C-alpha cells in the first residue's frame, strides 16, 4: 500500500443501500477508523443502538463479537491486512 492509500474515509462512501438492506447489527472495528465509520452510519440514519464499536484490530476481540450474534449471514468490510490476520487466526484455532 502506498503512503497515499493508508487511510479510509467513510464519508466518501455511499452507504444508503447498505442501511436500507435490513442489517440487524453493525460492528465497527479498527484502530484508525471505527468511530468515523460509526458516525457515517449514524449520519445515514442507523440507530446508535444497532452499532457496537471496538477501537482495535485484535482478532480475538473481533471474533468474540462475531460469535456473539445469532445469524447465518455476516459480511465483513475490513482492511486487507486485518483479513489476513483473521485468516491466520482461523487456520491456527481451527474455527
C-alpha positions, 0 to 999 in steps of 0.5 A, a space after each residue: 500500500 502506498 503512503 497515499 492509500 493508508 487511510 479510509 474515509 467513510 464519508 466518501 462512501 455511499 452507504 444508503 443501500 447498505 442501511 436500507 438492506 435490513 442489517 440487524 447489527 453493525 460492528 465497527 472495528 479498527 484502530 484508525 477508523 471505527 468511530 468515523 465509520 460509526 458516525 457515517 452510519 449514524 449520519 445515514 440514519 442507523 440507530 446508535 443502538 444497532 452499532 457496537 464499536 471496538 477501537 482495535 484490530 485484535 482478532 480475538 476481540 473481533 471474533 468474540 463479537 462475531 460469535 456473539 450474534 445469532 445469524 447465518 449471514 455476516 459480511 465483513 468490510 475490513 482492511 486487507 491486512 486485518 483479513 489476513 490476520 483473521 485468516 491466520 487466526 482461523 487456520 491456527 484455532 481451527 474455527 
